[in-house]
Amino acid sequence: MTLIIHTQEDDQRQLNMTIEVPEERVQKALREKVRKLGQQINIPGFRRGKVPPSVVLKYLGAEAVRAEAAEDLVQEMFKEALIQQGVEPYAPGELVNMELEPLKFQFNVPLVPTVDLGHYRGLQKDVEEVEITPEAVDEALEQVRQQHQILEPVERPAQAGDVVTVKGEGRLLAEDEDELGEVVFSEERIDLLLDGTKIYFGQPFVDELVGLSAEETKEFTITLPVDEAEVETEEPTKEGEGAEAGEAAEGAPSTEKKDAAATQQAHFHITILEVKNRILPDLNDDLAREHGEHDTLEELKSSLYNNLHKAAEEQIKNKLVDEMIEDLLAQATIIYPPAAVERILDEMIEDFKGQATRAGWQWDDYLKLQGQSEKSLRTLWYDRAVTQLRHSLVFNQFVADEKLKIKPAEIDALFEQRYGDMEAGLKQSLRRYFTESQEGFGLFGSELLLEKTSQRVREIRLGTAPDLASLEETEDEDEEE
């Protein structure tokens, strides 16, 4: 008995599907429901399980029993209708209405998003090339020196180039200069390198601290850099935590991002806790050997150059793809069901919940502390989810249009490159993870796919990409193999 199905797609890739169930199938389901109910209910004058169907219908009500029988048919009829119509839902369908006589189900079915990238092969432009300057290598060498520096406490006033341990507070001056505004510096103990090029507050801040000795306190007002609209901040590195003290001082020492547009004047109250002489090693072969497996300074320079070159290549590759995605988004036609955004939000909520749980929080307690609910988080993150979805859809469509695929042999080759020298037993176990498990294959596959994508984007930008027709022929040949 074939279902009678009516469908209509809306402008958001949702299929409105109405299913009319033949009465013969309804009656069959109704008889089964009456039989089961007759075994479950107790009716005076009848033994349990021996209640006649007509009595069950009269006792419970024919319409109520028909409604229960209809509910039993919902999933079965939905799956059958999808097969009959050849529809593959993008997300679970939603029952939006049900009529009992005749029995009709109305579903809203999210369909797979559609993406038309337009004539993107014409998006040609110059491509940035990797260039590592001698100055960049010198800067990397200086960072190596800093990693091997020695900090020696001294009993003298601070000098330029020293590292000082300080505590104190700094606030922006309000419009009324007698009042203090937002906090831009607040530390109980932090190491600062007295180098105006390494500290956000600049040389005037350093000049105020030079000449002070341990246990001395100073109040002063300086003008912050006028070319910044905000005080850029990052988590401060406390003395004895993470990076060396000299490196810690290079970051901005505030824990929050402060808007400095209101005024560029800031008042500080700083106490020097300790003064340390900063001794940097000489740039020679000894430093090269101490830093790693390098016999000479020239080998160290070559290694640093290669590392910088590789990092720059990765940045350019990522930038190439990101810029192409933005260009594609500007011209693409993208249609997706609302359920696609909800799926992204589900993933974001689950990820955030996992982070809170791993940090030792009960999820509900954490939400209460933040004054949030899952509903408010979904509202807060909605635009971000839309952006993430659109980027993902465009990227995936580009990969599909360009016939970019990852073959098992490529995964195996990358594995050999990374782990070829590993001990045999562990190597075999790890190989199974990367070549047989979905998670492991996905890790290497994503890396290789990004590599192929960036290469194809470069070819498109330069106008040297292979013809799409030839790509289709290659794909056909691969399928035959």
Secondary structure, 3 states (H helix, E strand, C coil): CCCEEEEEECCCCEEEEEEECCHHHHHHHHHHHHHHHHHHCCCCCCCCCCCCHHHHHHHHCHHHHHHHHHHHHHHHHHHHHHHHHCCCCCCCCEEEEEECCCCEEEEEEECCCEEECCCHHHCCCCCCCCCCCHHHHHHHHHHHHHHCCEEEECCCCCCCCCEEEEEEEEEEECCCCCCEEEEEEEEEEEEEECCCCCCCCHHHHHHHHCCCCCCCEEEEEEECCCCCCEECCCCCCCCCCCCCHHHHCCCCCCCCCEECCCCCEEEEEEEEEEEEEEECCCCCHHHHHHHCCCCCHHHHHHHHHHHHHHHHHHHHHHHHHHHHHHHHHHHCEEECCHHHHHHHHHHHHHHHHHHHHHCCCCHHHHHHHHCCCHHHHHHHHHHHHHHHHHHHHHHHHHHHHCCCCCCHHHHHHHHHHHHCCCCHHHHHHHHHHHHHCHHHHHHHHHHHHHHHHHHHHHHHHHCCCCCHHHHHHHHHHHHHC
